[in-house]
Amino acid sequence: MLKVLPQLFYENPDIKKILVDGLSCAVYKKLEDPVWHKEGYVSAHAITLVMKGMLRIENDRGLFAEIPANKMVFLPKGLYTISDIIPSGGSFEAMVFFFDKELISDFVNSLRLAPGKNKCISHLLLDVPDRIRLFSESLMQIYGDQRAPRQLTKIKLLELLHLILASQQSDCFVDALSSLNNKERRGLREFMNANFSKPLAIEDYAYLTGRTLSTFRRDFKTQFGISPKQWLIEQRLQKAFELLSRNKTTISEVVSETGYENIPHFIKEFHKKYGLPPKQFLIQSRKAALV
């Protein structure tokens, strides 16, 4: 199942939440075992600082990057990633910083930058100078055992952005930030047919297709004849119907493969559409297969 970040990190008790304010946060993760081909969706702009081990990331268009220890990678919101986490010397360690769009907008506006003309740079690799390493270590030392007050989140994340800005690599980073809104428009029908079963909100689909929310709704209604919400419900329920009809799956597996975030909501919508709870429908499908 697709993992949505940073939300997944909030739910994982093994990941230390150091700073948290909505989708803006700083977390620390330590893994002893390698992880292969982990699919994820970045729902807020992110910077991953690898402290130990190696991170490999590939996006949905085949762009590949390796991030060794003492390197950072900037990942813009809306990025699909397939990642490998490779420990070194017994573990993989990283700090991941997430920035909601308002925080990034405030930072870019404070610099009075002209909007970037290029497309947003994905997988931008950055060095980790001593000041950024010390900044990250100090966060761990002070707040590693107890989460910092929410009010400090924006202050500390802005501090990190200014530290990057003060480094010799600031030109490419500023260009990446100033071009964040220049996301390439993608064909609605092809993209939605390929991605309707992912657990994303309407706002995420709008962003991923390079549209504002209002433009996305208008273009969608023009092409599909119904609202995005209704279309997603119909497509996900149709896929659930097909999966259950094969009678070789479970309800929880169907939920994870059709973009629903919880079982009760899925059960309610399936029952409303097909007149039977999914469990009863599955039982009938299995009986029919034995006839």
Contacts in CASP RR format, 6 or more apart in sequence:
PFRMAT RR
TARGET T0000
AUTHOR 0000-0000-0000
METHOD contacts of the structure
MODEL  1
MLKVLPQLFYENPDIKKILVDGLSCAVYKKLEDPVWHKEGYVSAHAITLV
MKGMLRIENDRGLFAEIPANKMVFLPKGLYTISDIIPSGGSFEAMVFFFD
KELISDFVNSLRLAPGKNKCISHLLLDVPDRIRLFSESLMQIYGDQRAPR
QLTKIKLLELLHLILASQQSDCFVDALSSLNNKERRGLREFMNANFSKPL
AIEDYAYLTGRTLSTFRRDFKTQFGISPKQWLIEQRLQKAFELLSRNKTT
ISEVVSETGYENIPHFIKEFHKKYGLPPKQFLIQSRKAALV
1 199 0 8 1.000
1 256 0 8 1.000
1 257 0 8 1.000
2 39 0 8 1.000
2 40 0 8 1.000
2 41 0 8 1.000
2 198 0 8 1.000
2 199 0 8 1.000
3 38 0 8 1.000
3 39 0 8 1.000
3 40 0 8 1.000
3 41 0 8 1.000
4 40 0 8 1.000
4 41 0 8 1.000
4 43 0 8 1.000
4 199 0 8 1.000
4 200 0 8 1.000
5 40 0 8 1.000
5 41 0 8 1.000
5 42 0 8 1.000
5 43 0 8 1.000
5 44 0 8 1.000
5 46 0 8 1.000
5 96 0 8 1.000
5 98 0 8 1.000
6 23 0 8 1.000
6 25 0 8 1.000
6 27 0 8 1.000
6 43 0 8 1.000
6 44 0 8 1.000
6 46 0 8 1.000
6 96 0 8 1.000
6 98 0 8 1.000
7 43 0 8 1.000
9 15 0 8 1.000
9 17 0 8 1.000
9 25 0 8 1.000
9 27 0 8 1.000
9 29 0 8 1.000
9 96 0 8 1.000
10 17 0 8 1.000
10 20 0 8 1.000
10 25 0 8 1.000
14 29 0 8 1.000
14 30 0 8 1.000
15 27 0 8 1.000
15 28 0 8 1.000
15 29 0 8 1.000
16 27 0 8 1.000
16 28 0 8 1.000
16 29 0 8 1.000
16 144 0 8 1.000
17 25 0 8 1.000
17 27 0 8 1.000
17 147 0 8 1.000
18 25 0 8 1.000
18 26 0 8 1.000
18 27 0 8 1.000
18 28 0 8 1.000
18 95 0 8 1.000
18 139 0 8 1.000
18 140 0 8 1.000
18 143 0 8 1.000
18 144 0 8 1.000
18 147 0 8 1.000
18 148 0 8 1.000
19 25 0 8 1.000
19 26 0 8 1.000
19 139 0 8 1.000
19 143 0 8 1.000
19 147 0 8 1.000
19 148 0 8 1.000
19 152 0 8 1.000
19 153 0 8 1.000
19 156 0 8 1.000
19 157 0 8 1.000
20 147 0 8 1.000
20 150 0 8 1.000
20 153 0 8 1.000
21 150 0 8 1.000
21 151 0 8 1.000
21 153 0 8 1.000
21 154 0 8 1.000
22 100 0 8 1.000
23 43 0 8 1.000
23 44 0 8 1.000
23 98 0 8 1.000
23 100 0 8 1.000
24 44 0 8 1.000
24 98 0 8 1.000
24 99 0 8 1.000
24 100 0 8 1.000
24 103 0 8 1.000
24 153 0 8 1.000
24 154 0 8 1.000
24 157 0 8 1.000
25 97 0 8 1.000
25 98 0 8 1.000
25 153 0 8 1.000
26 95 0 8 1.000
26 96 0 8 1.000
26 97 0 8 1.000
26 98 0 8 1.000
26 139 0 8 1.000
26 153 0 8 1.000
26 156 0 8 1.000
26 157 0 8 1.000
27 95 0 8 1.000
27 96 0 8 1.000
27 98 0 8 1.000
28 93 0 8 1.000
28 94 0 8 1.000
28 95 0 8 1.000
28 96 0 8 1.000
28 140 0 8 1.000
28 144 0 8 1.000
29 92 0 8 1.000
29 93 0 8 1.000
29 94 0 8 1.000
29 95 0 8 1.000
29 96 0 8 1.000
30 91 0 8 1.000
30 92 0 8 1.000
30 93 0 8 1.000
31 85 0 8 1.000
31 87 0 8 1.000
31 91 0 8 1.000
31 92 0 8 1.000
32 87 0 8 1.000
32 90 0 8 1.000
32 91 0 8 1.000
32 92 0 8 1.000
33 87 0 8 1.000
34 84 0 8 1.000
34 85 0 8 1.000
34 86 0 8 1.000
34 87 0 8 1.000
34 92 0 8 1.000
35 83 0 8 1.000
35 84 0 8 1.000
35 85 0 8 1.000
36 84 0 8 1.000
37 82 0 8 1.000
37 83 0 8 1.000
37 84 0 8 1.000
38 82 0 8 1.000
38 83 0 8 1.000
38 84 0 8 1.000
38 85 0 8 1.000
39 80 0 8 1.000
39 81 0 8 1.000
39 82 0 8 1.000
40 80 0 8 1.000
40 81 0 8 1.000
40 82 0 8 1.000
40 83 0 8 1.000
41 78 0 8 1.000
41 79 0 8 1.000
41 80 0 8 1.000
41 81 0 8 1.000
41 198 0 8 1.000
41 200 0 8 1.000
41 204 0 8 1.000
42 75 0 8 1.000
42 76 0 8 1.000
42 77 0 8 1.000
42 78 0 8 1.000
42 79 0 8 1.000
42 81 0 8 1.000
43 77 0 8 1.000
43 78 0 8 1.000
43 204 0 8 1.000
44 77 0 8 1.000
44 98 0 8 1.000
44 99 0 8 1.000
44 100 0 8 1.000
44 101 0 8 1.000
45 74 0 8 1.000
45 75 0 8 1.000
45 76 0 8 1.000
45 77 0 8 1.000
45 98 0 8 1.000
45 99 0 8 1.000
45 100 0 8 1.000
45 101 0 8 1.000
45 104 0 8 1.000
45 180 0 8 1.000
46 74 0 8 1.000
46 75 0 8 1.000
46 77 0 8 1.000
46 96 0 8 1.000
46 97 0 8 1.000
46 98 0 8 1.000
46 99 0 8 1.000
47 72 0 8 1.000
47 73 0 8 1.000
47 74 0 8 1.000
47 75 0 8 1.000
47 96 0 8 1.000
47 97 0 8 1.000
47 99 0 8 1.000
47 126 0 8 1.000
47 160 0 8 1.000
47 164 0 8 1.000
48 55 0 8 1.000
48 67 0 8 1.000
48 72 0 8 1.000
48 73 0 8 1.000
48 75 0 8 1.000
48 94 0 8 1.000
48 95 0 8 1.000
48 96 0 8 1.000
48 97 0 8 1.000
49 71 0 8 1.000
49 72 0 8 1.000
49 94 0 8 1.000
49 95 0 8 1.000
49 96 0 8 1.000
49 97 0 8 1.000
49 128 0 8 1.000
49 132 0 8 1.000
49 136 0 8 1.000
50 67 0 8 1.000
50 68 0 8 1.000
50 69 0 8 1.000
50 70 0 8 1.000
50 71 0 8 1.000
50 72 0 8 1.000
50 73 0 8 1.000
50 92 0 8 1.000
50 93 0 8 1.000
50 94 0 8 1.000
51 69 0 8 1.000
51 70 0 8 1.000
51 93 0 8 1.000
51 94 0 8 1.000
51 95 0 8 1.000
51 136 0 8 1.000
52 69 0 8 1.000
52 87 0 8 1.000
52 88 0 8 1.000
52 89 0 8 1.000
52 91 0 8 1.000
52 92 0 8 1.000
52 93 0 8 1.000
52 94 0 8 1.000
53 68 0 8 1.000
53 69 0 8 1.000
53 86 0 8 1.000
53 87 0 8 1.000
53 88 0 8 1.000
53 89 0 8 1.000
53 91 0 8 1.000
53 92 0 8 1.000
53 93 0 8 1.000
54 66 0 8 1.000
54 67 0 8 1.000
54 68 0 8 1.000
54 69 0 8 1.000
54 85 0 8 1.000
54 86 0 8 1.000
54 88 0 8 1.000
54 92 0 8 1.000
55 66 0 8 1.000
55 67 0 8 1.000
55 73 0 8 1.000
55 83 0 8 1.000
55 84 0 8 1.000
55 85 0 8 1.000
55 86 0 8 1.000
55 92 0 8 1.000
55 94 0 8 1.000
56 64 0 8 1.000
56 65 0 8 1.000
56 66 0 8 1.000
56 67 0 8 1.000
56 83 0 8 1.000
56 84 0 8 1.000
56 86 0 8 1.000
57 64 0 8 1.000
57 65 0 8 1.000
57 67 0 8 1.000
57 73 0 8 1.000
57 75 0 8 1.000
57 81 0 8 1.000
57 82 0 8 1.000
57 83 0 8 1.000
57 123 0 8 1.000
58 64 0 8 1.000
58 65 0 8 1.000
58 81 0 8 1.000
58 82 0 8 1.000
58 83 0 8 1.000
59 79 0 8 1.000
59 80 0 8 1.000
59 81 0 8 1.000
59 82 0 8 1.000
59 122 0 8 1.000
59 123 0 8 1.000
60 80 0 8 1.000
63 122 0 8 1.000
63 123 0 8 1.000
64 123 0 8 1.000
65 73 0 8 1.000
65 123 0 8 1.000
65 125 0 8 1.000
67 73 0 8 1.000
67 125 0 8 1.000
69 88 0 8 1.000
70 127 0 8 1.000
70 128 0 8 1.000
70 133 0 8 1.000
71 125 0 8 1.000
71 126 0 8 1.000
71 127 0 8 1.000
71 128 0 8 1.000
72 125 0 8 1.000
72 126 0 8 1.000
72 127 0 8 1.000
72 128 0 8 1.000
72 132 0 8 1.000
73 123 0 8 1.000
73 124 0 8 1.000
73 125 0 8 1.000
73 126 0 8 1.000
74 121 0 8 1.000
74 123 0 8 1.000
74 124 0 8 1.000
74 126 0 8 1.000
74 173 0 8 1.000
74 176 0 8 1.000
75 81 0 8 1.000
75 122 0 8 1.000
75 123 0 8 1.000
76 120 0 8 1.000
76 121 0 8 1.000
76 122 0 8 1.000
76 176 0 8 1.000
76 180 0 8 1.000
77 101 0 8 1.000
77 180 0 8 1.000
77 207 0 8 1.000
78 204 0 8 1.000
78 207 0 8 1.000
78 208 0 8 1.000
79 122 0 8 1.000
85 92 0 8 1.000
86 92 0 8 1.000
95 136 0 8 1.000
95 139 0 8 1.000
95 140 0 8 1.000
97 157 0 8 1.000
97 160 0 8 1.000
99 157 0 8 1.000
99 161 0 8 1.000
101 180 0 8 1.000
103 154 0 8 1.000
103 157 0 8 1.000
103 158 0 8 1.000
104 177 0 8 1.000
104 180 0 8 1.000
106 158 0 8 1.000
107 158 0 8 1.000
107 161 0 8 1.000
107 177 0 8 1.000
108 177 0 8 1.000
108 178 0 8 1.000
108 180 0 8 1.000
111 165 0 8 1.000
111 174 0 8 1.000
113 174 0 8 1.000
113 177 0 8 1.000
113 178 0 8 1.000
114 178 0 8 1.000
115 178 0 8 1.000
115 179 0 8 1.000
115 181 0 8 1.000
115 182 0 8 1.000
116 175 0 8 1.000
116 178 0 8 1.000
116 179 0 8 1.000
116 182 0 8 1.000
117 179 0 8 1.000
117 182 0 8 1.000
118 175 0 8 1.000
118 179 0 8 1.000
118 182 0 8 1.000
119 179 0 8 1.000
119 182 0 8 1.000
119 183 0 8 1.000
119 184 0 8 1.000
120 176 0 8 1.000
120 179 0 8 1.000
120 180 0 8 1.000
120 182 0 8 1.000
120 183 0 8 1.000
121 172 0 8 1.000
121 175 0 8 1.000
121 176 0 8 1.000
121 179 0 8 1.000
124 172 0 8 1.000
124 173 0 8 1.000
124 176 0 8 1.000
126 164 0 8 1.000
126 167 0 8 1.000
126 169 0 8 1.000
126 173 0 8 1.000
127 167 0 8 1.000
127 169 0 8 1.000
129 163 0 8 1.000
129 167 0 8 1.000
131 163 0 8 1.000
131 166 0 8 1.000
131 167 0 8 1.000
132 160 0 8 1.000
132 163 0 8 1.000
132 164 0 8 1.000
132 167 0 8 1.000
135 159 0 8 1.000
135 160 0 8 1.000
135 163 0 8 1.000
139 148 0 8 1.000
139 156 0 8 1.000
142 148 0 8 1.000
148 156 0 8 1.000
164 170 0 8 1.000
164 173 0 8 1.000
165 173 0 8 1.000
165 174 0 8 1.000
183 207 0 8 1.000
183 208 0 8 1.000
183 210 0 8 1.000
184 210 0 8 1.000
185 209 0 8 1.000
185 210 0 8 1.000
185 211 0 8 1.000
186 208 0 8 1.000
186 209 0 8 1.000
186 210 0 8 1.000
187 209 0 8 1.000
188 209 0 8 1.000
188 216 0 8 1.000
188 219 0 8 1.000
188 220 0 8 1.000
188 223 0 8 1.000
188 224 0 8 1.000
189 223 0 8 1.000
189 224 0 8 1.000
191 205 0 8 1.000
191 208 0 8 1.000
191 209 0 8 1.000
192 205 0 8 1.000
192 220 0 8 1.000
192 224 0 8 1.000
192 231 0 8 1.000
195 205 0 8 1.000
195 208 0 8 1.000
196 231 0 8 1.000
196 232 0 8 1.000
196 235 0 8 1.000
196 236 0 8 1.000
196 239 0 8 1.000
197 235 0 8 1.000
197 236 0 8 1.000
197 239 0 8 1.000
197 257 0 8 1.000
197 258 0 8 1.000
197 259 0 8 1.000
198 259 0 8 1.000
199 259 0 8 1.000
199 260 0 8 1.000
199 261 0 8 1.000
200 208 0 8 1.000
202 213 0 8 1.000
202 216 0 8 1.000
202 217 0 8 1.000
202 228 0 8 1.000
202 229 0 8 1.000
202 232 0 8 1.000
203 213 0 8 1.000
205 216 0 8 1.000
205 228 0 8 1.000
206 212 0 8 1.000
206 213 0 8 1.000
206 215 0 8 1.000
206 216 0 8 1.000
206 217 0 8 1.000
209 216 0 8 1.000
211 219 0 8 1.000
216 228 0 8 1.000
217 227 0 8 1.000
217 228 0 8 1.000
220 227 0 8 1.000
220 228 0 8 1.000
220 231 0 8 1.000
221 227 0 8 1.000
224 231 0 8 1.000
226 234 0 8 1.000
233 269 0 8 1.000
236 258 0 8 1.000
236 259 0 8 1.000
236 260 0 8 1.000
237 258 0 8 1.000
237 269 0 8 1.000
237 270 0 8 1.000
237 273 0 8 1.000
237 274 0 8 1.000
239 257 0 8 1.000
239 258 0 8 1.000
240 254 0 8 1.000
240 258 0 8 1.000
240 266 0 8 1.000
240 270 0 8 1.000
240 278 0 8 1.000
241 270 0 8 1.000
241 274 0 8 1.000
241 281 0 8 1.000
243 249 0 8 1.000
243 253 0 8 1.000
243 254 0 8 1.000
243 257 0 8 1.000
243 258 0 8 1.000
244 254 0 8 1.000
244 278 0 8 1.000
244 281 0 8 1.000
244 282 0 8 1.000
244 285 0 8 1.000
245 285 0 8 1.000
246 285 0 8 1.000
247 282 0 8 1.000
247 285 0 8 1.000
247 286 0 8 1.000
247 289 0 8 1.000
249 282 0 8 1.000
251 263 0 8 1.000
251 266 0 8 1.000
251 267 0 8 1.000
251 278 0 8 1.000
251 279 0 8 1.000
251 282 0 8 1.000
252 263 0 8 1.000
254 266 0 8 1.000
254 278 0 8 1.000
255 262 0 8 1.000
255 263 0 8 1.000
255 266 0 8 1.000
258 266 0 8 1.000
260 266 0 8 1.000
266 278 0 8 1.000
267 277 0 8 1.000
267 278 0 8 1.000
267 279 0 8 1.000
270 276 0 8 1.000
270 277 0 8 1.000
270 278 0 8 1.000
270 281 0 8 1.000
271 277 0 8 1.000
271 278 0 8 1.000
274 281 0 8 1.000
276 284 0 8 1.000
END
